Amino acid sequence: MWVTILSYVASASVLATFCMTTMIPLRIAGIISNVLFCSFGAAAHIWPIMVLHLVLLPVNTIRLLQIRRLVRGVASAQAGELSIESLLPFMSRHKYSAGHIVARRGERADRMYYLSSGEIEIKELGKVLGPGNVVGEIGVLARDQKRMATIECRSDCEFFELTAAKVKEIYYQNPAFAYAVLQVVISRLMENISLQNPAAVVTRRST
């Protein structure tokens, strides 16, 4: 009888995961479901179910830890800081050689970049950036999603890339992340304006 009850409880936990609207409760419910189904599979000698949930348990645990790390990282958004380290699990790493065009002005902006090594040049501004800089975030968040400038590698570079779809996913799940990105965008726009027309920035600040 207790095995039957365990099976119903485990099934109810799966139903609970479909009712979750945010990722952290969903992963927690998934972990509980995995534990219950592992117990049920072992008690009922249904080995495929037990093996399946033994595999899913560490997957859900790792994803939960990643999301919690992300939430802690974007908590620094109130200070205007964007914690790239907390986003790395959601980013893909790419290496490009010197002279490679990472993005062209007018192209569709489908990702933002974090430069971890090397130097890049923003061609339209004649601006050189080194490791630790985020680029491409304005185009990703723009209404038409068009690149505003051309980015070229001045040396061999390594980037961590976050797709536009993933940016939107994190944006809706974590308002603090949205705030942090907004701060970065505003700072970048003001910096670009100052490079193109320093007098305009002085006038704006004085008002």
MIGU-872406 format. One line per 5 residues: number of its first residue (from 1); their letters; for each residue x, y, z of N, C-alpha, C, O. Coordinates in nm, 2 decimals. Each point is the difference from the previous one (the first is absolute). Layout:
! MIGU-872406
NUM = a = X Y Z X Y Z X Y Z X Y Z | ...
This chain:
! MIGU-872406
1 = mwvti = 0.08 -0.12 0.00 -0.08 0.12 0.00 0.09 0.13 0.00 -0.03 0.09 -0.07 | 0.13 -0.09 0.15 0.09 0.12 0.01 0.07 0.02 -0.13 0.03 0.12 -0.04 | 0.00 -0.22 -0.04 0.06 0.02 -0.13 -0.10 0.07 -0.10 0.04 0.08 -0.08 | -0.17 -0.13 0.09 -0.10 0.07 -0.08 -0.02 0.15 0.03 -0.01 0.08 -0.08 | 0.01 -0.06 0.21 -0.01 0.14 0.05 0.12 0.08 -0.05 -0.01 0.12 -0.04
6 = lsyva = 0.13 -0.18 0.05 0.12 0.07 -0.05 -0.01 0.04 -0.15 0.05 0.10 -0.04 | -0.11 -0.20 -0.04 -0.01 0.03 -0.14 -0.09 0.12 -0.03 0.02 0.08 -0.09 | -0.13 -0.07 0.17 -0.09 0.11 -0.02 0.06 0.13 0.04 -0.02 0.10 -0.06 | 0.09 -0.10 0.17 0.07 0.12 0.05 0.11 0.04 -0.11 0.01 0.12 -0.02 | 0.06 -0.21 -0.03 0.10 0.03 -0.10 -0.07 0.06 -0.13 0.05 0.09 -0.06
11 = sasvl = -0.16 -0.15 0.02 -0.07 0.05 -0.11 -0.06 0.14 0.02 0.01 0.09 -0.09 | -0.05 -0.06 0.22 -0.05 0.13 0.03 0.11 0.10 0.00 -0.02 0.12 -0.04 | 0.15 -0.16 0.07 0.11 0.09 0.00 0.03 0.04 -0.15 0.05 0.12 -0.02 | -0.07 -0.21 -0.07 0.02 0.03 -0.14 -0.11 0.11 -0.05 0.04 0.09 -0.07 | -0.16 -0.11 0.12 -0.10 0.09 -0.03 0.03 0.14 0.05 -0.03 0.10 -0.06
16 = atfcm = 0.09 -0.10 0.18 0.04 0.13 0.06 0.10 0.08 -0.08 0.00 0.12 -0.01 | 0.09 -0.20 -0.06 0.11 0.07 -0.08 -0.07 0.08 -0.11 0.05 0.10 -0.04 | -0.16 -0.16 -0.02 -0.07 0.07 -0.11 -0.07 0.12 0.05 -0.05 0.08 -0.09 | 0.03 -0.06 0.21 -0.08 0.11 0.06 0.10 0.12 0.04 -0.05 0.11 0.03 | 0.18 -0.14 -0.04 0.09 0.11 0.04 0.02 0.10 -0.11 0.00 -0.03 -0.12
21 = ttmip = 0.01 0.16 0.16 0.01 0.11 -0.10 0.14 0.05 0.00 0.04 0.08 -0.09 | 0.05 -0.11 0.19 0.14 0.05 0.00 0.09 -0.12 0.01 -0.04 -0.11 0.05 | 0.17 0.13 -0.08 0.09 -0.11 -0.02 0.05 -0.06 0.14 0.01 -0.13 0.00 | 0.01 0.21 0.10 0.05 -0.06 0.12 -0.10 -0.09 0.07 0.04 -0.12 0.03 | -0.17 0.16 -0.02 -0.10 -0.10 0.06 -0.01 -0.12 -0.09 -0.02 -0.11 0.05
26 = lriag = 0.03 0.13 -0.18 -0.02 -0.12 -0.09 0.12 -0.10 0.02 -0.03 -0.12 0.00 | 0.15 0.17 0.01 0.11 -0.09 0.02 -0.01 -0.07 0.14 0.04 -0.12 0.01 | -0.08 0.19 0.09 -0.02 -0.06 0.13 -0.10 -0.11 0.00 0.02 -0.11 0.05 | -0.14 0.14 -0.12 -0.10 -0.10 -0.02 0.05 -0.12 -0.08 -0.03 -0.11 0.03 | 0.12 0.14 -0.13 0.06 -0.11 -0.08 0.09 -0.09 0.08 0.00 -0.12 -0.01
31 = iisnv = 0.07 0.18 0.10 0.09 -0.08 0.09 -0.08 -0.09 0.09 0.03 -0.11 0.02 | -0.13 0.17 0.04 -0.09 -0.08 0.09 -0.06 -0.11 -0.08 -0.01 -0.12 0.05 | -0.04 0.15 -0.17 -0.06 -0.11 -0.09 0.11 -0.11 -0.03 -0.04 -0.11 0.01 | 0.16 0.15 -0.04 0.10 -0.10 -0.03 0.03 -0.09 0.12 0.01 -0.12 -0.01 | 0.00 0.18 0.13 0.02 -0.08 0.12 -0.12 -0.10 0.03 0.03 -0.12 0.03
36 = lfcsf = -0.15 0.17 -0.05 -0.12 -0.09 0.02 0.00 -0.11 -0.10 -0.03 -0.11 0.03 | 0.06 0.14 -0.16 -0.01 -0.10 -0.10 0.12 -0.10 0.01 -0.02 -0.12 -0.02 | 0.13 0.17 0.07 0.11 -0.10 0.03 -0.04 -0.10 0.11 0.03 -0.12 -0.01 | -0.09 0.18 0.11 -0.05 -0.09 0.11 -0.10 -0.10 -0.05 0.00 -0.11 0.04 | -0.10 0.17 -0.12 -0.10 -0.09 -0.05 0.05 -0.11 -0.09 -0.04 -0.12 0.01
41 = gaaah = 0.13 0.16 -0.10 0.06 -0.10 -0.09 0.08 -0.11 0.07 -0.01 -0.11 -0.04 | 0.08 0.15 0.15 0.08 -0.10 0.07 -0.10 -0.09 0.08 0.02 -0.12 0.01 | -0.12 0.18 0.05 -0.10 -0.08 0.08 -0.08 -0.10 -0.09 -0.03 -0.11 0.04 | -0.01 0.16 -0.16 -0.08 -0.08 -0.08 0.08 -0.08 -0.10 -0.06 -0.08 -0.08 | 0.19 0.09 0.08 0.09 -0.07 -0.09 -0.02 0.04 -0.14 0.00 -0.09 -0.09
46 = iwpim = -0.03 0.21 0.06 -0.02 0.05 -0.13 0.13 0.08 -0.03 0.00 0.12 0.02 | 0.09 -0.19 -0.07 0.14 0.06 -0.02 0.01 0.11 -0.10 0.07 0.09 0.03 | -0.14 -0.10 -0.14 0.01 0.12 -0.10 -0.04 0.13 0.06 0.07 0.10 -0.02 | -0.17 -0.10 0.11 -0.05 0.12 0.06 0.11 0.05 0.10 0.03 0.12 0.01 | 0.02 -0.21 0.07 0.10 0.03 0.09 0.13 0.06 -0.06 0.05 0.10 0.04
51 = vlhlv = -0.01 -0.16 -0.15 0.12 0.04 -0.07 -0.02 0.14 -0.07 0.09 0.09 0.01 | -0.21 -0.07 -0.07 -0.03 0.13 -0.06 0.01 0.11 0.10 0.06 0.10 -0.03 | -0.12 -0.12 0.15 0.00 0.11 0.09 0.13 0.01 0.08 0.03 0.11 0.05 | 0.05 -0.21 -0.05 0.13 0.01 0.06 0.09 0.09 -0.09 0.09 0.07 0.04 | -0.12 -0.08 -0.18 0.07 0.09 -0.09 -0.05 0.14 0.01 0.08 0.10 -0.01
56 = llpvn = -0.21 -0.08 0.02 -0.06 0.13 0.00 0.03 0.08 0.13 0.00 0.12 0.00 | 0.02 -0.20 0.11 0.02 0.07 0.13 0.12 0.09 0.00 -0.01 0.12 0.04 | 0.13 -0.16 -0.09 0.11 0.09 0.00 -0.02 0.12 -0.10 0.05 0.11 0.01 | -0.12 -0.14 -0.12 -0.02 0.10 -0.10 -0.08 0.11 0.06 0.03 0.12 -0.01 | -0.14 -0.15 0.08 -0.09 0.10 0.06 0.08 0.07 0.11 -0.02 0.12 0.02
61 = tirll = 0.10 -0.19 0.05 0.08 0.06 0.11 0.10 0.10 -0.05 0.01 0.11 0.05 | 0.06 -0.14 -0.16 0.10 0.09 -0.06 -0.07 0.12 -0.05 0.05 0.11 0.02 | -0.17 -0.13 -0.09 -0.07 0.12 -0.06 -0.05 0.09 0.12 0.00 0.12 -0.02 | -0.04 -0.18 0.13 -0.05 0.08 0.11 0.12 0.09 0.05 -0.02 0.12 0.03 | 0.13 -0.18 -0.01 0.12 0.07 0.05 0.04 0.11 -0.10 0.04 0.11 0.05
66 = qirrl = -0.05 -0.13 -0.18 0.03 0.10 -0.09 -0.09 0.12 0.00 0.04 0.11 0.00 | -0.17 -0.14 0.02 -0.10 0.10 0.00 0.01 0.08 0.13 -0.01 0.13 0.00 | 0.04 -0.19 0.11 0.02 0.07 0.13 0.12 0.08 -0.01 0.01 0.12 0.06 | 0.10 -0.16 -0.12 0.12 0.08 -0.02 -0.03 0.12 -0.08 0.05 0.11 0.02 | -0.13 -0.13 -0.13 -0.04 0.11 -0.08 -0.08 0.11 0.08 0.03 0.12 -0.01
71 = vrgva = -0.12 -0.17 0.09 -0.08 0.09 0.08 0.09 0.08 0.10 -0.02 0.12 0.01 | 0.11 -0.19 0.05 0.09 0.07 0.09 0.09 0.10 -0.07 0.03 0.11 0.05 | 0.01 -0.15 -0.18 0.08 0.09 -0.07 -0.07 0.13 -0.05 0.06 0.11 0.01 | -0.18 -0.12 -0.05 -0.07 0.12 -0.05 -0.05 0.08 0.12 -0.06 0.11 -0.03 | 0.07 -0.16 0.15 -0.04 0.09 0.11 0.09 0.12 0.01 -0.04 0.10 0.07
76 = saqag = 0.16 -0.10 -0.13 0.08 0.11 0.00 -0.04 0.11 -0.10 0.06 0.10 -0.01 | -0.18 -0.13 -0.06 -0.05 0.10 -0.10 -0.03 0.13 0.07 0.01 0.11 -0.07 | -0.05 -0.10 0.19 -0.04 0.12 0.06 0.13 0.10 0.01 -0.02 0.12 0.01 | 0.13 -0.18 -0.02 0.13 0.08 0.00 0.04 0.03 -0.14 0.11 0.05 -0.02 | -0.19 -0.10 -0.08 0.03 0.03 -0.14 0.10 -0.10 -0.05 0.07 0.04 -0.10
81 = elsie = -0.05 -0.15 0.16 0.10 -0.10 -0.04 -0.07 -0.12 -0.06 -0.10 -0.05 0.05 | 0.16 0.00 -0.16 -0.05 -0.12 -0.06 0.10 -0.11 0.02 0.12 0.00 -0.05 | -0.15 -0.11 0.12 0.09 -0.10 0.04 0.00 -0.10 -0.12 -0.09 -0.09 -0.01 | 0.19 0.10 -0.07 0.02 -0.09 -0.11 0.03 -0.15 0.04 -0.05 -0.09 -0.06 | 0.12 0.08 0.17 0.03 -0.13 0.05 -0.12 -0.09 0.03 0.00 -0.12 -0.02
86 = sllpf = -0.11 0.19 0.07 -0.12 -0.07 0.02 -0.07 -0.05 -0.12 -0.09 -0.08 0.00 | 0.12 0.15 -0.12 -0.07 -0.03 -0.12 0.08 -0.11 -0.08 -0.05 -0.05 -0.10 | 0.18 0.02 0.13 0.08 -0.08 -0.08 -0.06 -0.14 -0.02 0.01 -0.06 -0.11 | -0.08 0.00 0.20 -0.06 -0.13 -0.03 -0.11 0.00 -0.11 -0.03 -0.10 -0.06 | -0.02 0.22 0.03 -0.10 0.01 -0.11 0.06 0.05 -0.13 -0.07 0.03 -0.09
91 = msrhk = 0.20 -0.01 0.09 0.07 0.06 -0.12 0.08 -0.11 -0.07 0.04 -0.10 0.06 | -0.01 0.12 -0.18 0.09 -0.09 -0.08 0.13 0.08 -0.03 0.00 0.12 -0.02 | 0.11 -0.20 0.01 0.13 0.06 -0.02 0.04 -0.02 -0.14 -0.01 -0.10 -0.06 | 0.07 0.21 0.00 0.05 0.00 -0.14 0.13 0.08 -0.01 0.02 0.09 0.08 | 0.06 -0.14 -0.17 0.13 0.06 -0.02 0.01 0.05 -0.14 -0.04 -0.07 -0.10
96 = ysagh = 0.09 0.20 0.08 0.01 0.05 -0.13 0.14 0.06 -0.02 0.06 0.05 0.09 | -0.01 -0.06 -0.21 0.14 0.05 -0.03 -0.01 0.15 -0.03 -0.10 0.06 -0.03 | 0.22 0.00 0.03 0.02 0.14 -0.03 -0.06 0.03 -0.14 0.02 -0.07 -0.09 | -0.09 0.18 0.08 -0.06 0.04 -0.13 -0.15 -0.05 -0.02 -0.06 0.05 -0.09 | 0.02 -0.14 0.18 -0.14 -0.05 -0.01 -0.10 0.10 0.03 0.02 0.08 0.10
101 = ivarr = -0.12 -0.07 -0.18 -0.11 0.09 0.03 -0.11 -0.07 0.08 -0.07 -0.09 -0.05 | 0.06 0.13 0.18 -0.09 -0.06 0.09 -0.15 0.04 -0.04 -0.09 -0.09 0.01 | 0.07 0.21 -0.04 -0.13 0.05 -0.03 0.02 0.12 -0.10 0.09 0.08 0.01 | -0.19 -0.07 -0.10 0.00 0.11 -0.10 -0.11 0.10 0.03 -0.11 -0.05 0.03 | 0.13 0.17 -0.05 -0.11 0.10 0.02 -0.11 -0.03 -0.10 0.02 -0.02 -0.12
106 = gerad = -0.14 0.02 0.17 -0.12 -0.02 -0.08 -0.05 -0.15 0.00 -0.11 -0.03 -0.04 | 0.20 -0.06 0.08 -0.03 -0.14 0.01 -0.10 -0.02 0.12 -0.02 0.08 0.09 | -0.05 -0.20 -0.10 -0.09 -0.04 0.11 0.08 -0.03 0.13 0.10 -0.08 -0.01 | -0.14 0.14 0.12 0.07 -0.03 0.13 -0.06 -0.12 0.06 -0.11 0.02 0.06 | 0.17 -0.13 -0.06 -0.06 -0.12 0.05 0.08 -0.05 0.13 -0.04 -0.11 0.05
111 = rmyyl = 0.14 0.19 0.00 0.07 -0.04 0.12 0.08 0.11 0.05 0.03 0.10 -0.07 | 0.00 -0.10 0.20 0.09 0.09 0.06 0.13 -0.07 0.04 0.00 -0.12 0.02 | 0.11 0.19 0.00 0.13 -0.06 0.02 0.07 0.05 0.12 -0.02 0.12 0.04 | 0.09 -0.21 0.02 0.09 0.04 0.11 0.15 -0.03 -0.04 0.02 -0.12 -0.03 | 0.06 0.22 0.02 0.14 -0.02 -0.05 0.09 -0.05 0.12 0.02 0.08 0.09
116 = ssgei = 0.02 -0.20 -0.10 0.08 -0.05 0.11 0.15 0.01 -0.02 0.08 0.00 0.09 | -0.04 0.01 -0.22 0.15 0.02 -0.03 0.01 0.06 -0.14 -0.09 -0.02 -0.08 | 0.20 0.10 0.06 0.02 0.07 -0.12 -0.05 0.14 -0.01 -0.05 0.05 0.10 | 0.06 0.01 -0.22 -0.05 0.14 -0.01 -0.09 0.01 -0.13 0.02 -0.07 -0.10 | -0.12 0.15 0.11 -0.09 0.02 -0.11 -0.01 0.15 -0.02 0.03 0.08 0.08
121 = eikel = -0.08 -0.04 -0.20 -0.02 0.14 -0.04 -0.14 0.02 -0.04 -0.05 -0.07 -0.09 | -0.01 0.18 0.14 -0.13 0.04 -0.05 0.03 0.10 -0.11 0.04 0.11 0.02 | -0.06 -0.16 -0.15 0.05 0.07 -0.11 -0.05 0.15 -0.02 0.07 0.09 -0.02 | -0.20 -0.08 0.04 -0.07 0.13 -0.02 0.05 0.11 0.10 0.00 0.12 -0.03 | 0.04 -0.17 0.15 0.04 0.09 0.10 0.15 0.01 0.02 0.06 0.08 0.07
126 = gkvlg = 0.01 -0.17 -0.14 0.15 -0.01 0.02 0.04 -0.03 0.14 0.10 0.04 0.05 | -0.18 -0.12 0.01 0.02 -0.03 0.15 0.05 -0.14 0.01 -0.05 -0.10 -0.06 | 0.15 0.08 0.14 0.06 -0.13 0.03 -0.04 -0.05 0.14 0.01 0.08 0.10 | -0.05 -0.20 -0.09 -0.04 -0.06 0.13 0.08 -0.12 0.03 0.04 -0.08 -0.10 | -0.01 0.06 0.22 0.07 -0.12 0.05 -0.08 -0.10 0.07 -0.12 0.01 0.01
131 = pgnvv = 0.18 -0.11 0.05 -0.07 -0.10 0.08 -0.09 0.06 0.11 0.04 0.10 0.06 | -0.15 -0.17 -0.04 -0.09 0.05 0.11 -0.12 0.08 -0.05 -0.08 0.04 0.08 | 0.08 -0.01 -0.21 -0.11 0.09 -0.05 -0.11 -0.08 -0.06 0.02 -0.11 -0.06 | -0.14 0.16 0.07 -0.12 -0.06 -0.06 -0.03 0.09 -0.12 0.00 0.12 0.01 | -0.03 -0.19 -0.12 -0.03 0.08 -0.13 -0.12 -0.07 -0.06 -0.03 -0.12 0.02
136 = geigv = -0.04 0.19 -0.11 -0.11 -0.05 -0.07 -0.13 0.00 0.07 -0.11 -0.05 -0.05 | 0.10 0.10 0.18 -0.12 0.00 0.07 -0.11 0.09 -0.05 -0.11 -0.02 0.02 | 0.16 0.14 -0.08 -0.10 0.10 -0.04 -0.08 -0.06 -0.12 -0.13 0.01 0.00 | 0.20 -0.07 -0.09 -0.08 -0.06 -0.12 -0.09 -0.11 0.04 -0.11 -0.01 -0.06 | 0.15 -0.07 0.16 -0.09 -0.11 0.04 -0.13 0.05 0.06 -0.11 -0.05 -0.02
141 = lardq = 0.12 0.17 0.09 -0.12 0.05 0.07 -0.07 0.11 -0.08 -0.11 0.04 0.04 | 0.16 0.00 -0.16 -0.06 0.10 -0.08 -0.13 -0.06 -0.06 -0.01 -0.12 -0.02 | -0.08 0.20 -0.02 -0.13 -0.04 -0.05 0.02 -0.08 -0.14 -0.06 -0.10 -0.02 | 0.15 0.16 -0.06 0.02 -0.07 -0.13 0.11 -0.10 0.00 0.03 -0.07 -0.10 | 0.04 0.06 0.21 0.11 -0.10 0.02 0.11 0.01 -0.11 0.04 -0.10 -0.06
146 = krmat = 0.00 0.23 0.03 0.10 0.02 -0.09 0.13 0.05 0.06 0.00 0.07 0.10 | 0.11 -0.12 -0.15 0.13 0.04 0.05 0.03 0.15 -0.02 -0.03 0.05 -0.11 | 0.07 0.02 0.21 0.03 0.14 -0.02 0.14 0.03 -0.04 0.04 0.11 -0.04 | 0.05 -0.21 0.05 0.14 0.02 -0.04 0.06 -0.13 -0.04 -0.05 -0.11 0.03 | 0.17 0.12 -0.09 0.08 -0.12 -0.04 0.10 -0.02 0.10 0.07 0.09 0.05
151 = iecrs = -0.06 -0.22 -0.01 0.10 -0.04 0.10 0.10 -0.09 -0.07 -0.03 -0.11 -0.06 | 0.16 0.14 0.07 0.11 -0.07 -0.06 0.10 -0.04 0.10 0.03 0.08 0.09 | 0.02 -0.20 -0.10 0.11 -0.05 0.09 0.13 0.06 -0.05 0.04 -0.02 -0.11 | 0.03 0.09 0.21 0.13 0.05 -0.03 0.11 -0.10 0.03 0.11 0.01 -0.05 | -0.14 -0.11 0.12 0.09 -0.11 0.04 -0.09 -0.13 0.01 -0.12 0.01 -0.01
156 = dceff = 0.19 -0.12 0.03 -0.08 -0.12 0.03 -0.08 0.02 0.13 0.05 0.04 0.10 | -0.18 -0.07 -0.11 -0.09 0.03 0.10 -0.08 -0.12 0.05 -0.03 -0.09 -0.08 | -0.01 0.09 0.20 -0.09 -0.10 0.05 -0.13 0.07 0.06 0.02 0.09 0.08 | -0.13 -0.14 -0.12 -0.13 0.06 0.04 -0.08 -0.10 0.07 0.00 -0.12 -0.03 | -0.09 0.17 0.12 -0.11 -0.08 0.05 -0.12 0.07 -0.05 -0.02 0.12 0.01
161 = eltaa = -0.07 -0.20 -0.08 -0.11 0.05 -0.07 -0.13 -0.04 0.07 -0.02 -0.12 0.03 | -0.08 0.21 -0.02 -0.13 -0.02 0.05 -0.10 0.03 -0.10 -0.01 0.12 -0.05 | -0.07 -0.22 0.00 -0.09 0.02 -0.11 -0.11 0.10 0.04 -0.03 0.01 0.12 | -0.04 0.05 -0.22 -0.11 0.10 0.03 -0.11 -0.08 0.07 -0.06 0.06 0.09 | 0.03 -0.18 -0.13 -0.11 -0.08 0.06 0.03 -0.02 0.15 -0.09 0.01 0.08
166 = kvkei = 0.22 -0.04 -0.05 0.03 -0.02 0.14 0.00 0.13 0.08 -0.04 0.00 0.12 | 0.08 0.11 -0.18 -0.01 0.13 0.07 -0.14 0.03 0.04 -0.03 0.04 0.11 | -0.06 -0.07 -0.21 -0.14 0.03 0.03 -0.06 -0.10 0.11 -0.07 0.05 0.09 | 0.12 -0.17 -0.09 -0.05 -0.10 0.10 0.05 0.05 0.14 -0.08 0.00 0.09 | 0.21 0.04 -0.08 0.05 0.04 0.13 -0.07 0.13 0.04 -0.02 0.03 0.12
171 = yyqnp = 0.00 0.06 -0.22 -0.06 0.13 0.03 -0.14 -0.02 0.06 -0.03 0.07 0.10 | -0.05 -0.16 -0.15 -0.14 -0.02 0.06 0.00 -0.07 0.13 -0.09 0.02 0.08 | 0.20 -0.10 -0.06 0.00 -0.08 0.13 0.06 0.08 0.11 -0.02 -0.03 0.12 | 0.11 0.13 -0.15 0.07 0.07 0.10 0.00 0.15 -0.03 0.09 0.05 -0.08 | -0.18 0.02 0.13 -0.01 0.15 -0.02 0.13 0.07 0.04 0.04 0.10 -0.06
176 = afaya = 0.04 -0.15 0.16 0.12 0.06 0.03 0.10 -0.01 -0.11 0.08 0.10 -0.02 | -0.08 -0.21 -0.06 0.09 -0.01 -0.11 -0.04 0.11 -0.11 0.09 0.06 -0.06 | -0.22 -0.04 0.04 -0.05 0.10 -0.09 0.05 0.14 0.04 0.04 0.08 -0.08 | -0.04 -0.06 0.21 0.04 0.13 0.05 0.15 0.02 -0.02 0.05 0.11 -0.04 | 0.03 -0.21 0.06 0.14 0.00 -0.02 0.04 0.03 -0.14 0.09 0.08 -0.03
181 = vlqvv = -0.16 -0.15 -0.06 0.03 0.02 -0.15 -0.04 0.14 -0.04 0.07 0.06 -0.08 | -0.18 -0.01 0.14 -0.04 0.13 -0.04 0.10 0.10 0.05 0.03 0.10 -0.08 | 0.03 -0.12 0.19 0.11 0.09 0.05 0.12 0.00 -0.10 0.06 0.10 -0.03 | -0.03 -0.22 -0.01 0.11 -0.02 -0.10 -0.03 0.07 -0.13 0.09 0.07 -0.05 | -0.21 -0.08 0.00 -0.04 0.06 -0.12 0.01 0.15 0.01 0.05 0.07 -0.09
186 = isrlm = -0.11 -0.02 0.19 0.00 0.15 0.02 0.14 0.05 0.01 0.04 0.10 -0.06 | 0.05 -0.16 0.14 0.14 0.04 0.01 0.07 -0.01 -0.14 0.08 0.09 -0.03 | -0.11 -0.19 -0.05 0.06 -0.02 -0.13 -0.04 0.11 -0.09 0.07 0.06 -0.08 | -0.20 -0.03 0.08 -0.06 0.11 -0.09 0.06 0.13 0.04 0.04 0.08 -0.09 | -0.03 -0.05 0.21 0.06 0.13 0.04 0.14 0.01 -0.04 0.05 0.11 -0.04
191 = enisl = 0.02 -0.22 0.06 0.14 0.00 -0.04 0.02 0.02 -0.15 0.09 0.07 -0.04 | -0.18 -0.14 -0.04 0.01 0.02 -0.14 -0.03 0.14 -0.05 0.06 0.05 -0.09 | -0.16 0.01 0.16 -0.03 0.14 -0.03 0.11 0.09 0.03 0.03 0.10 -0.07 | 0.04 -0.12 0.18 0.11 0.08 0.04 0.12 -0.01 -0.10 0.07 0.10 -0.02 | -0.06 -0.22 -0.04 0.11 -0.01 -0.10 -0.04 0.07 -0.13 0.09 0.05 -0.07
196 = qnpaa = -0.22 -0.05 0.03 -0.04 0.06 -0.12 -0.02 0.15 0.01 0.03 0.07 -0.09 | -0.08 -0.03 0.21 -0.03 0.14 0.02 0.02 0.04 0.14 -0.10 0.01 0.08 | 0.22 0.02 -0.03 0.03 0.03 0.14 -0.08 0.12 0.05 -0.05 0.00 0.11 | 0.02 0.10 -0.19 -0.07 0.12 0.04 -0.14 -0.04 0.04 -0.06 0.06 0.09 | 0.00 -0.16 -0.16 -0.14 -0.04 0.03 -0.01 -0.06 0.14 -0.10 0.03 0.07
201 = vvtrr = 0.20 -0.10 -0.03 -0.01 -0.07 0.13 0.02 0.11 0.11 -0.07 -0.01 0.10 | 0.16 0.11 -0.13 0.02 0.10 0.10 -0.13 0.08 0.02 -0.04 0.03 0.11 | -0.03 0.00 -0.22 -0.13 0.07 0.01 -0.10 -0.08 0.07 -0.08 0.05 0.08 | 0.07 -0.18 -0.11 -0.10 -0.08 0.07 0.02 -0.02 0.14 -0.09 0.01 0.08 | 0.22 -0.02 -0.04 0.03 -0.02 0.14 -0.03 0.13 0.08 -0.04 0.00 0.11
206 = st = 0.06 0.12 -0.18 -0.02 0.12 0.07 -0.15 0.03 0.02 -0.04 0.08 0.09 | -0.05 -0.15 -0.17 -0.14 0.02 0.02 -0.06 -0.10 0.09 -0.12 0.00 0.03
